[in-house]
């Protein structure tokens, strides 16, 4: 299952984020605010992608530390 960086939109395997390289991510619960591939400057993304990332960020905040629940919701909601 994947989580998504809400800054650049890159999907990441949940096990990688939580167990393999947790120090490479700036995150709170399932909300990834910066990942290893984020450019120095925030990327310029199309409006639809920005809206998708805002939805993901909102869901991540609602789920808090329930990272499993967030990952399932992202997959079921076609937000990946």
ABEGO torsion letter per residue (X at the ends): XBBBBAAAGBBBBAAAAAAABAAABBBBEABBABBAABBABBBBBBAAAAAAAAAAAAAAAAAEABAAAAAAAAAAAGAX
